Structures are given as structure tokens and as C-alpha cells.
């Protein structure tokens, strides 16, 4: 079943509100607990039935650093969820799931590749387009 436009807008608004409030809560927590320095909330994604909220975190120190700090974050889950329930005006508070956000790392890798291509004196945009067309042709033949 696909969601209609109004439902998607409501979910996006709710995700935004949850992200804003969780960011405030974690900022307060980070001021008292230095174990959570260098970890930031990047996004919140609600499940389609709004029963769970995936809270995405990023750290410049990488995923291993986040995984080491995950136990400290989980300790705060009940109090954060209770505070969130008092802020949200709804019947149910979503279950909070903490995850590492890999999109910023992927973005940095892509930007590094683009910078490398731009700095290459032999780089020609036409070559890249032709190469990608040939690559797509090979991929289509392999999948047949």
C-alpha cells in the first residue's frame, strides 16, 4: 500500500520534530557526559507505521568509534524516550533505534573521487560519458 502525499508530509513533519527534540536532548546529555562527544544526530527516519524511529548518528572518528559509544547512548534510551513522549502530543511514542549514518562517509568518498578526476590533466568529460555508456552496456549483457 502506497502512502498518499498528505501522509508523507505528516511523517516528514514528525521526523523533523523528533530530530529537533532529540538533538536538544542529546546536547543536554553531552554537556554532562563527555563519553558522547564527537557524536552527532544527522537524521531521524520513522517507519511507515510510525512505531519506530531510526536515529542516525555520525562521528568524524568513524563507525568503530560510534560502536564503542553505542552502549553509553543506549543507557539514555529510556529517559530520552520518556522525555520525547512528554514533548510529542500523540498517543504513542515510537521505539528508538540508534544507528550509524554511513551516507556522509559515502559522500566524502564521492567528493574525493570527483576532486581526483578534476585534478587529472588528461580528464575529458566526453571520455567519462562514453566509459559509463560502455559500462552500462556490459552490465546489461551480463544480466541477460
Buried (B, 14 or more C-beta within 10 A) or exposed (E): EEEEEEEEEBBEEBBEBBBEBBBEBBEEBBEEBEBBEBBBBBBBBBEEEBEBBBBBBBBEEEBEBBEEBBEEBEEBBEEBBEBBBEBBEEEEBBEBEBEBBEEBBEEEEEEEEEEEEEEEEEEEEEEEEEEEEEEEEEEEEEEE
